[in-house]
Amino acid sequence: MAESLMSAPRVFFYVQHLLGIGHIARASRIANALQEDGFDVTVVTGGLPVAGFPAPGLKTVALPPVVASNAGFSGLADENGVAVDEAFLQQRRDLLVCAFRDAKPDVVIIEAFPFGRRQMRFELLPLIEAIETSEPRPKLLSSVRDILQENRKPGRDAETAALVQAHFDRVLVHGDPDFIMLEDTFPLTSEISDKIVYTGIVAPPESPEPDDVYDIIASAGGGAVGMDLLMAAAEAAKILPAELRWLLISGPNLPEPDFAVLTEAVPPNVQLVRFRKDFPSLLRSARVSLSQAGYNTVGDLLRTNCRPILIPFVAGGETEQTVRADRLAKLGLADLLPEVGLTGDLVAIAVSTALTATANAAASLDLDGARKTAGIIRSILG
């Protein structure tokens, strides 16, 4: 017993990214904070490898990867784009449950589920069953961003609430209730209110001054759906004064043919790269950012005085980024452009306006979500 009390609490953290890299980036920041707080962390990933996530030094279990077979997230494919079959799913299910039993965790964190990642029920429900039959039973936590996808099918919210009530000890909402409440995008929040804990926004720590300085940074997150944004940025760079220095970050998942097209399209004052691990630092010195409105990118921007121009991702009926971007715009913390019909001329006008705007001070929102998550989990363990 004394040995158990003295050992580091063990955390088993499941994260599945399907299209972009936002889920694994946020989970990695939380896992890093847990490790820094003295937890023994095992991160289980189920998507394509992403350089730098999880961070070196963390224990990892990489399941055979799956990706979304389309922008609407309605199917699963393997790393070659081939639809997965039952044998593939059975292998993943067995590997996940075996990894859980080997880890013998005190806490299991499941990222997004049951509020999202419904496609992964084939392995997550067996994992939950294994948790419920374990002795001792680990605490089970859901880790969710502050804004959920809306327009869910009838009955989905009730199913989610029932799963939380039956199996989850807490729901860690990675947001600031002064910015948005879970009930704003999940109507049945009152049924699980006793399990909800707000952690604050999982933003990066304060970044050092960067080695490189750019006037405008255009980024496409993971890059799987960012080609139109990047092409419009390249065209805008040709329209605006040539002395402006641009950086285009395509993301690791932009298809190689698209990257080649971009390489030919950028003018001399634009640098094109796939990934920059110092992205938060680069934003600190930039004057304008052009990006989608994903959770992590917005968290990065809120640490800076860089003026954001947000282009919310709306394909496949996605609503999350639009809600976030609209909230930021109403607070005067961002400018908006539409994803549909985006052109170089529109971007050039928006950038010109942003370059002359008075810099906004960083929002007075709670951005310490990663570190606070570690403290919350310690309190749950008692």
C-alpha positions as CSV (number, residue, x, y, z in Angstrom):
1,M,0.0,0.0,0.0
2,A,2.8,2.4,0.9
3,E,4.5,1.7,-2.4
4,S,1.3,2.5,-4.3
5,L,0.9,5.8,-2.5
6,M,4.5,6.8,-3.3
7,S,4.4,5.8,-7.0
8,A,3.4,8.3,-9.7
9,P,-0.2,8.1,-10.7
10,R,-0.6,6.4,-14.0
11,V,-2.6,8.0,-16.8
12,F,-3.8,6.2,-20.0
13,F,-4.7,8.9,-22.5
14,Y,-6.5,7.9,-25.8
15,V,-6.6,10.4,-28.7
16,Q,-7.8,9.8,-32.2
17,H,-7.2,12.4,-34.9
18,L,-9.0,11.7,-38.3
19,L,-8.5,14.7,-40.6
20,G,-6.5,17.6,-39.0
21,I,-4.0,17.5,-36.1
22,G,-5.9,19.6,-33.6
23,H,-7.0,16.8,-31.4
24,I,-3.5,15.3,-31.0
25,A,-1.9,18.7,-30.6
26,R,-4.2,19.6,-27.7
27,A,-3.9,16.2,-26.1
28,S,-0.1,16.4,-26.4
29,R,-0.1,19.7,-24.5
30,I,-2.2,18.2,-21.8
31,A,0.0,15.0,-21.6
32,N,3.1,17.2,-21.3
33,A,1.6,19.1,-18.4
34,L,0.6,15.9,-16.7
35,Q,4.1,14.5,-17.1
36,E,5.6,17.8,-15.7
37,D,3.3,17.4,-12.8
38,G,4.7,14.0,-11.9
39,F,2.2,11.7,-13.6
40,D,3.3,8.5,-15.5
41,V,1.6,9.1,-18.8
42,T,0.9,6.7,-21.7
43,V,-0.6,8.3,-24.8
44,V,-2.4,6.0,-27.2
45,T,-2.7,7.4,-30.7
46,G,-4.8,6.1,-33.6
47,G,-4.1,8.5,-36.5
48,L,-1.3,9.0,-38.9
49,P,2.0,10.0,-37.3
50,V,2.5,13.7,-36.8
51,A,6.1,15.0,-36.1
52,G,6.4,16.3,-32.6
53,F,3.2,14.9,-31.3
54,P,3.2,13.3,-28.7
55,A,6.3,15.0,-27.4
56,P,9.5,13.0,-27.0
57,G,9.8,11.4,-23.6
58,L,6.2,10.4,-23.3
59,K,5.2,6.7,-23.4
60,T,3.2,6.0,-26.5
61,V,1.2,3.2,-28.0
62,A,0.5,3.7,-31.8
63,L,-2.5,1.7,-33.0
64,P,-2.7,0.8,-36.7
65,P,-3.7,4.3,-38.1
66,V,-7.1,5.2,-39.5
67,V,-8.2,8.5,-41.1
68,A,-11.5,10.0,-42.2
69,S,-12.4,8.7,-45.6
70,N,-14.1,12.1,-46.4
71,A,-14.4,15.6,-45.0
72,G,-17.7,14.7,-43.4
73,F,-16.1,12.1,-41.2
74,S,-18.6,9.4,-42.2
75,G,-16.2,6.6,-42.8
76,L,-12.8,5.2,-41.8
77,A,-9.8,4.3,-44.1
78,D,-6.4,3.0,-43.4
79,E,-3.2,5.0,-44.1
80,N,-3.4,4.1,-47.8
81,G,-7.0,5.4,-48.1
82,V,-8.5,2.0,-48.3
83,A,-11.8,1.4,-46.3
84,V,-11.1,-0.7,-43.3
85,D,-12.7,-4.1,-42.7
86,E,-13.9,-5.9,-39.7
87,A,-10.6,-7.8,-39.3
88,F,-8.7,-4.5,-39.1
89,L,-11.1,-3.1,-36.5
90,Q,-10.9,-6.3,-34.4
91,Q,-7.1,-6.0,-34.4
92,R,-7.2,-2.4,-33.2
93,R,-9.8,-3.3,-30.6
94,D,-7.7,-6.1,-29.2
95,L,-4.5,-4.0,-29.2
96,L,-6.2,-1.1,-27.3
97,V,-7.7,-3.3,-24.6
98,C,-4.4,-5.1,-24.2
99,A,-2.5,-1.8,-23.9
100,F,-5.0,-0.7,-21.2
101,R,-4.5,-3.9,-19.2
102,D,-0.7,-3.6,-19.5
103,A,-0.7,0.0,-18.4
104,K,-2.8,-0.7,-15.2
105,P,-3.7,3.0,-15.0
106,D,-5.2,5.0,-12.2
107,V,-6.9,7.3,-14.7
108,V,-8.1,6.8,-18.2
109,I,-8.7,9.9,-20.4
110,I,-10.6,9.5,-23.6
111,E,-10.3,12.6,-25.9
112,A,-13.6,13.8,-27.5
113,F,-15.7,10.6,-26.8
114,P,-18.7,10.3,-26.1
115,F,-19.3,13.9,-27.4
116,G,-17.4,13.1,-30.6
117,R,-15.5,10.4,-32.4
118,R,-18.6,8.2,-32.6
119,Q,-16.9,6.3,-35.4
120,M,-14.6,4.8,-32.8
121,R,-17.3,3.1,-30.7
122,F,-16.1,-0.2,-32.1
123,E,-13.1,0.0,-29.8
124,L,-14.0,2.5,-27.1
125,L,-17.1,0.7,-25.8
126,P,-15.0,-2.5,-25.3
127,L,-12.4,-0.3,-23.6
128,I,-15.0,1.2,-21.3
129,E,-16.2,-2.4,-20.5
130,A,-12.7,-3.4,-19.6
131,I,-12.4,-0.3,-17.3
132,E,-15.7,-1.1,-15.5
133,T,-14.6,-4.7,-14.8
134,S,-11.1,-3.8,-13.6
135,E,-10.1,-4.1,-9.9
136,P,-9.4,-1.5,-8.8
137,R,-11.4,0.5,-11.3
138,P,-9.6,3.5,-12.7
139,K,-11.2,6.9,-12.9
140,L,-12.6,7.6,-16.4
141,L,-12.6,11.1,-17.8
142,S,-13.7,12.6,-21.0
143,S,-11.5,15.4,-22.5
144,V,-13.5,17.8,-24.8
145,R,-12.9,21.1,-26.4
146,D,-15.2,24.0,-25.4
147,I,-17.3,24.1,-28.6
148,L,-18.9,20.9,-29.9
149,Q,-20.2,20.2,-33.5
150,E,-23.8,21.1,-33.8
151,N,-26.6,19.7,-36.0
152,R,-26.1,16.2,-34.6
153,K,-28.6,13.5,-35.5
154,P,-31.7,13.0,-33.4
155,G,-31.0,11.0,-30.3
156,R,-27.2,11.5,-30.3
157,D,-27.2,14.0,-27.4
158,A,-29.3,11.7,-25.3
159,E,-27.0,8.8,-26.1
160,T,-24.0,10.9,-25.1
161,A,-25.5,12.0,-21.8
162,A,-26.4,8.4,-21.0
163,L,-22.9,7.2,-21.6
164,V,-21.5,10.0,-19.4
165,Q,-24.0,9.3,-16.6
166,A,-23.3,5.5,-16.7
167,H,-19.5,5.5,-17.0
168,F,-17.6,8.7,-16.8
169,D,-16.4,10.3,-13.5
170,R,-15.8,13.7,-14.9
171,V,-16.0,15.7,-18.2
172,L,-13.0,18.0,-18.6
173,V,-14.2,20.9,-20.7
174,H,-11.1,22.7,-22.0
175,G,-12.5,26.2,-22.1
176,D,-13.2,29.3,-20.2
177,P,-16.9,29.7,-19.3
178,D,-16.6,33.4,-19.7
179,F,-16.0,32.8,-23.4
180,I,-18.5,30.0,-24.0
181,M,-20.4,27.4,-21.9
182,L,-20.8,23.8,-22.9
183,E,-24.6,24.2,-22.9
184,D,-24.2,26.6,-25.8
185,T,-23.5,23.7,-28.1
186,F,-24.7,20.7,-26.0
187,P,-28.4,21.1,-25.1
188,L,-28.4,18.3,-22.5
189,T,-25.6,19.7,-20.3
190,S,-28.0,20.0,-17.3
191,E,-28.3,16.2,-17.2
192,I,-24.5,15.8,-16.6
193,S,-23.8,19.1,-14.9
194,D,-22.5,17.4,-11.8
195,K,-19.6,15.9,-13.8
196,I,-18.5,18.9,-15.7
197,V,-15.2,20.7,-14.8
198,Y,-13.9,23.7,-16.8
199,T,-10.1,23.6,-17.1
200,G,-9.4,26.8,-19.0
201,I,-8.3,27.0,-22.7
202,V,-5.3,24.7,-23.5
203,A,-3.0,27.3,-25.0
204,P,0.8,27.0,-25.3
205,P,3.0,28.4,-22.6
206,E,4.5,31.9,-23.1
207,S,6.8,31.6,-26.2
208,P,10.3,32.9,-26.5
209,E,11.2,35.5,-29.2
210,P,11.5,33.7,-32.5
211,D,14.6,33.6,-34.7
212,D,12.6,34.5,-37.8
213,V,10.2,37.5,-38.2
214,Y,7.4,37.6,-40.7
215,D,4.8,40.3,-41.3
216,I,2.0,37.8,-42.3
217,I,1.7,34.1,-41.5
218,A,-0.8,32.0,-43.3
219,S,-1.4,28.5,-41.9
220,A,-3.6,25.6,-42.8
221,G,-3.5,23.5,-39.6
222,G,-3.0,19.9,-40.5
223,G,-3.3,20.9,-44.2
224,A,-5.8,18.2,-45.3
225,V,-8.3,20.9,-46.3
226,G,-6.3,24.1,-46.5
227,M,-5.3,24.4,-50.2
228,D,-7.8,27.2,-51.0
229,L,-6.7,29.3,-48.1
230,L,-3.0,28.9,-49.0
231,M,-3.5,29.7,-52.7
232,A,-5.5,32.8,-51.8
233,A,-2.7,33.9,-49.5
234,A,-0.1,33.4,-52.3
235,E,-2.2,35.5,-54.6
236,A,-2.7,38.2,-52.0
237,A,1.1,38.4,-51.5
238,K,1.5,39.3,-55.2
239,I,-1.1,42.1,-54.9
240,L,0.3,43.7,-51.7
241,P,3.6,45.5,-51.4
242,A,6.6,43.2,-52.1
243,E,8.4,44.4,-49.0
244,L,6.0,42.5,-46.8
245,R,7.4,39.2,-45.7
246,W,5.1,36.2,-45.7
247,L,5.3,32.7,-44.3
248,L,2.9,30.0,-45.6
249,I,2.7,26.8,-43.5
250,S,0.9,24.1,-45.4
251,G,0.5,21.5,-42.7
252,P,1.9,18.0,-42.9
253,N,-1.2,16.5,-44.5
254,L,-1.4,18.7,-47.6
255,P,-1.2,16.3,-50.6
256,E,2.2,16.4,-52.3
257,P,0.7,17.5,-55.7
258,D,-0.9,20.5,-54.0
259,F,2.3,21.4,-52.3
260,A,4.1,21.4,-55.6
261,V,1.4,23.7,-57.1
262,L,1.9,26.1,-54.2
263,T,5.7,26.0,-54.6
264,E,5.2,27.3,-58.2
265,A,2.6,29.9,-57.1
266,V,4.4,31.8,-54.3
267,P,6.3,35.0,-55.1
268,P,9.9,35.7,-53.9
269,N,8.7,37.4,-50.7
270,V,6.9,34.3,-49.5
271,Q,8.5,31.3,-47.8
272,L,6.5,28.0,-48.0
273,V,7.1,25.2,-45.4
274,R,5.1,22.2,-44.4
275,F,5.5,22.6,-40.6
276,R,7.2,24.9,-38.0
277,K,7.5,23.6,-34.5
278,D,8.1,27.2,-33.3
279,F,4.7,28.3,-34.8
280,P,3.5,29.9,-31.5
281,S,6.7,31.9,-31.2
282,L,6.4,33.0,-34.9
283,L,2.9,34.4,-34.2
284,R,4.3,36.4,-31.3
285,S,6.3,38.7,-33.7
286,A,4.0,38.6,-36.7
287,R,1.6,41.4,-37.5
288,V,-1.2,39.4,-39.1
289,S,-2.2,35.8,-39.1
290,L,-4.4,34.2,-41.7
291,S,-5.8,30.8,-40.6
292,Q,-8.8,28.6,-40.0
293,A,-10.5,28.9,-36.6
294,G,-9.4,25.7,-35.0
295,Y,-9.0,25.4,-31.2
296,N,-5.2,25.2,-31.1
297,T,-4.5,27.9,-33.6
298,V,-6.8,30.3,-31.7
299,G,-5.2,29.3,-28.4
300,D,-1.8,30.2,-30.0
301,L,-3.1,33.5,-31.2
302,L,-4.6,34.5,-27.9
303,R,-1.1,34.5,-26.4
304,T,0.0,37.3,-28.9
305,N,-0.9,40.7,-30.3
306,C,-0.9,39.4,-33.8
307,R,-4.2,40.3,-35.6
308,P,-6.1,37.2,-36.7
309,I,-8.0,36.9,-39.9
310,L,-10.1,33.7,-39.4
311,I,-11.6,31.6,-42.2
312,P,-13.7,29.0,-40.4
313,F,-13.8,25.4,-41.8
314,V,-17.4,24.6,-42.8
315,A,-17.1,21.6,-45.2
316,G,-19.2,18.6,-44.3
317,G,-21.6,20.7,-42.2
318,E,-18.9,21.6,-39.6
319,T,-20.1,24.4,-37.2
320,E,-17.5,24.4,-34.4
321,Q,-15.0,26.8,-36.0
322,T,-17.8,29.2,-37.1
323,V,-19.1,29.5,-33.5
324,R,-15.5,30.2,-32.2
325,A,-14.7,32.7,-34.9
326,D,-18.0,34.6,-34.4
327,R,-17.4,34.8,-30.6
328,L,-13.9,36.2,-31.2
329,A,-15.1,38.7,-33.8
330,K,-17.8,40.0,-31.4
331,L,-15.1,40.5,-28.8
332,G,-13.1,42.5,-31.3
333,L,-10.3,39.9,-31.3
334,A,-10.5,38.7,-34.9
335,D,-11.6,39.6,-38.5
336,L,-13.5,37.0,-40.5
337,L,-13.5,35.8,-44.1
338,P,-15.7,33.1,-45.7
339,E,-14.2,29.8,-46.7
340,V,-16.5,29.6,-49.8
341,G,-15.5,32.0,-52.6
342,L,-12.2,33.0,-51.0
343,T,-9.9,34.9,-53.4
344,G,-6.6,36.6,-53.4
345,D,-8.3,40.0,-53.7
346,L,-10.5,39.4,-50.6
347,V,-7.4,38.3,-48.6
348,A,-5.4,41.3,-49.8
349,I,-8.1,43.7,-48.6
350,A,-8.5,42.0,-45.3
351,V,-4.7,41.9,-44.7
352,S,-4.4,45.6,-45.6
353,T,-7.0,46.5,-43.1
354,A,-5.5,44.3,-40.4
355,L,-2.0,45.8,-40.9
356,T,-3.3,49.2,-40.1
357,A,-5.6,48.2,-37.2
358,T,-4.7,48.9,-33.6
359,A,-3.2,45.8,-32.1
360,N,-5.6,44.1,-29.6
361,A,-4.3,43.1,-26.3
362,A,-4.5,39.4,-25.6
363,A,-7.9,38.4,-24.4
364,S,-8.5,38.2,-20.7
365,L,-9.4,34.6,-20.9
366,D,-8.0,31.6,-18.9
367,L,-5.3,30.2,-21.1
368,D,-3.7,27.8,-18.5
369,G,-5.9,24.8,-19.3
370,A,-3.1,22.2,-19.6
371,R,-1.5,22.9,-16.2
372,K,-4.9,23.2,-14.5
373,T,-6.0,19.9,-16.0
374,A,-3.2,18.2,-14.1
375,G,-4.3,19.8,-10.9
376,I,-7.9,18.8,-11.4
377,I,-7.0,15.2,-12.0
378,R,-4.9,15.2,-8.8
379,S,-7.9,16.4,-6.9
380,I,-10.1,13.8,-8.5
381,L,-7.6,11.1,-7.3
382,G,-7.6,12.6,-3.9
